[in-house]
Amino acid sequence: MSGHAHEAHRQALLTKRAQILPALRLDRGQSNERVADEDQGAIAHEEFVSMRLNHLDYDQLRMINEALDRIESGDYGVCMGCEENIPDKRLTALPWARYCVPCQEKATVEALFEERPLRLAS
């Protein structure tokens, strides 16, 4: 992969990181106001959704920072599964990609089975 392509991907990563950082809610100050009992469920749901979105943003930020580190170390664009080059088309779509498509599919399936073990009928 050319240095120009790496620079384009690096800029895309930096742009995405700049978009994510302001969206993260770093202050989780609790209000001291009394909340009516009937509103507590809605507020709890909103807090859950906000925390889940923050979790996703943090995960993406971690992947972006890892990709920037790989650019610096010279490992960017190399699949962490098979060690083949990740196609530029994939890196353009997902500049933080760690795997080529076949290895990503394999990793996804493995992760699904780790989270939900297959149970055989007895």
N, C-alpha and C positions, 0 to 999 in steps of 0.2 A: 504494500500500500504506500502511496506516495506521501511525502511530507505535507503537500498541499491538502490531501484528503484528511490526514491526521489533524491539520490545523482547522479544517472545516468542521470536523467532528468535535474537536476541542471547543470551538466557539459555540456549537450547538449545545454541548454539555454545560458550558458556563452560562448560556442564556437560560436554559431550563433550570439550573440551580438558582439563578437570580429570580426566576418566577416562583419557585417553591419557597424560598426562605421567608418572604414576607407573609406567606399564607400560613406558616406555622404559628400556632398560638403558644408562645413561649411563657406567657404569664397566665397562670391558672388561678388567679385570685378569686376567692369565694366572696359572694355578696353577703353582707350581714342582714339583708332585708328578710323579713318573714315572708314565706311563700305559702299561699293557701294550699290546703291539702289537695284540692282538685287539680292544681297546677303542677304538683310535684312529679307526676308521671310524665307529663310533656317535657318538663325541664330535664328530667333524668334521661329521657330519650334523646333530646337535643345534645346533651353532654356526651352520651354514648356515640352518637353519629359524629360529633366533632372530634372525639378521641380517636375513633376509627379512621377518619380522614387524616388526622395528624399522623397516625401510625403508618398509613400508606405513603404520605408525603415523606416521613422520615426514612422509610424503606427505599423510596426512589432517590432521596438525597444521598443515602449510603451508597447505592449503586452508581450514582453519578460521580461521587468522590472516588470510588474504587476505579471507575473507568479513567478518570483524570490521572490517578496514580499509575494505571497501566500505560497511559500515553507517556508519562515521564520515565517509566522503567523500560519502555520499548516493547512491552507485551501486548499493547492494544491491538485489537483486531484478530487475535489468535484465540481460537476456541479453547476454553478451559477443560473441555471434555476430550476432544480428539486431537487437539493441537494443530488443526488445520486452520487456514485463514477464514475468517467470517466474511461472507460476501459484503461488498461495499453497500449494496442495496439494503441489506439488513441493518448495517450500522447507520445508514442515513435515516432509516425509520426509527431505530432504537439505538442511539449512539452509546448507551450504557450496556448493550448486549454483551454477555459473558460467553454465550454459547452460539454455535451455528444452529439452524433450525432442527435438524435431526437430534442433536444432543440436548437441545432445550426441551423437545418433546419427550425424550427419554427421562430427563431430570424431572419434568412435571409429573409424569406417570409415577415415577419412584416416590416423589413427595406425596402424591395422593395416597399411595398405598401405605406410606409411613404414618400418615395422619389417620387414616381409616383402614385398619388391617382387614384383609379379606376374611370373612367368616364363612366357613363351609358348613352346610347343613349336616346335622348328624343323623 
